[in-house]
Amino acid sequence: MKYQSQSVALYYFYGALVLFLVQVSAGLLAGTVYILPNLLSETVPFSIIKMVHTNALIVWLLMGFMGSTFYLLPEEAERELYSAKLALGQFWLFMIGALAAVVGYLFGIHDGDKFLEQPVPIKLAIVVVCLMFLFNCTMTMIKGRRTAIANILMLGLWFAVLLFLFAFVTPSNIAIDKLYRWWVVHLWVEATWELILAAILAFLMIKMTGVDREVIDKWLYIVISLTLISGLIGTGHHYFWIGAPAYWQWLGSIFSALEIVPPFALVIFCFSMVWRGRRDHPNQAALLWALGCSVLTFFGAGVWGFLHTLSPINYYTHGTQITVSHGHLAFYGAYVMVNIAMFTYALPYLLGRHPFNQRINMWGFWVTSSAVVFMTVTLTFAGVVQVQLQRVMGQSYMEVQDQLVLFYQMRLGAGIFVVLGTILILYSLMAVPKRAAVQPA
Amino acid sequence: MEERLTRNAARNIFYGSTAVCLTIFVALVAQSHWYMVNSSTAKSPLTESVAEGKRIWTERACANCHTILGEGSYFAPELGNVWLRYGGDTDAQAARDGLKGWFQAQPSGVEGRRQMPQFHLSDQEMDEVIDFLKWTSEINTQSWPPNLAG
């Protein structure tokens, strides 16, 4: 750790990891309700469990991005954060707000559409947290060295926050509501967050491979150009069946089909940098997560997205378990993994140690990743069967669901391993061995 | 490639292409907004009751189990066309009574079957939710879903 103020990142990383465990536990519970549908049905219905699952995910990913930014920015800007105190205050406001939201959900206090169920006061608190964050980071950046990585990261963060303001737009016309809901959800995960992801991966590549910044910056610009060229108009793949004009079927299909290109470029980028760097970085676990992130982003966001993004196919698959399978692998491959890569890389520096618990961490990587991949494949098969029975043959929804039980059982099995893998990851990152070698400052 | 494409050129490509795509996207969404208000959702007026029904829909987090126009959660049936599934286009009163009966019978408590919570909606609130579902079923969705099963 070169700058004292980087240490605020610790709070964010640990906070994010705690919420990560909340997220997968709620997921495991939701998967169990699929098998035992009467479980908790009167006390904590499925809708609430699911809400905790998705909201905890989004909050911990954001918290991870913020922590990563607080770690990365001082090194890029070559100066201390504008205000470490502000960053700390922001953390507590965020963490308490997140926990209050979760507790509120359990008591049935929520408002808003999927992913955006936070009651208005919580939404306002999120905006305050974001403004504190952006102010702090922007001040740090403009007073220090400006790099492409910092610029792109901040561009992604600024736009992500601006787009969140559309979460306050809830017109009575549900079609219009959906039109703009995707400005938050799609333009987060398929545009602005990808800028954040690419910037973090580029930072890790510079640090771990030692390849020239000039080369990495160029790749970074290429990857994010491809991302936004395909991803902005690619939002159209959400506009096929919500009452929007028919031309979106062409535009959405073509542009979102191209969305497979940037993650492919990302894979080539990461592997060629590591190959070119030919440097043995001591933190092998972080490297594994970074490379794994590019690969599973390609499969989850790229391949599994492409599977059902063409409108003639999406006509049959829209809103089935195919959607669910894509959602799981895409979120895991891209955003979970980039966060864990960053945590794994940065924690030893923040704690002044040499890399620790590498083996357990890598076990966590393989167990969790395999389990999520297995879950994805299982849900894909469930989706294919569902499409055939329900969308083609016209059997009723619940009749079809009853025939998918075997897939849901296998999904639950995969879920158990996801939770076990997550515990391994958490243990490897949080339980610092007393005897871990101290790194000279 | 590396000799020909400089970092500054790559950066300019990024800002240039982003500006172009963003402009096109925003313009198309503006046109879509206009089209949706005036054409695809304009079959029946968006009454106070429909708006209230939508508010209840959101407040009760219906989309955390159900899908509507294919979006939401995948634990319970699609509701964008539930009005038609209940035969609302041929016998509106029967569909309305059927849906109300369904709301009131929840949770079914049947062992091994997914449970819908009891939301204790008043008769007026049930009417509003049903008005909202009826209104939604009239949106021109490019003939999605493929069949009544949703």
Interface residues (C-beta under 8 A of the other chain):
Chain A: V33 Y34 P37 N38 S41 E42 P45 F46 S47 I48 K50 M51 H110 D111 G112 D113 K114 E117 A148 T170 S172 N173 I174 A175 I176 D177 K178 L179 E214 V215 D217 K218 Y221 I222 I224 S225 L228 I229 L232 I233 T235 G236 H238 Y239 F240 W241 I242 G243 A244 P245 A246 Y247 W248 Q249 L251 Y315 Y316 H318 G319 T320 Q321 T323 V324 Q390 R391 V392 G394 Q395 S396 Y397 M398 V400 Q401
Chain B: E2 L5 T6 R7 A10 R11 I13 F14 S17 T18 C21 L22 I24 F25 L28 V29 Q31 S32 H33 Y35 M36 V37 S40 T41 L46 V50 A51 K54 R55 W57 T58 E59 A61 C62 A63 N64 C65 T67 I68 L69 G70 E71 G72 S73 Y74 F75 A76 P77 E78 P107 G109 E111 G112 R113 R114 Q115 M116 P117 F132 T136 I139 N140 T141 Q142 W144 P145 P146 N147 L148 A149 G150
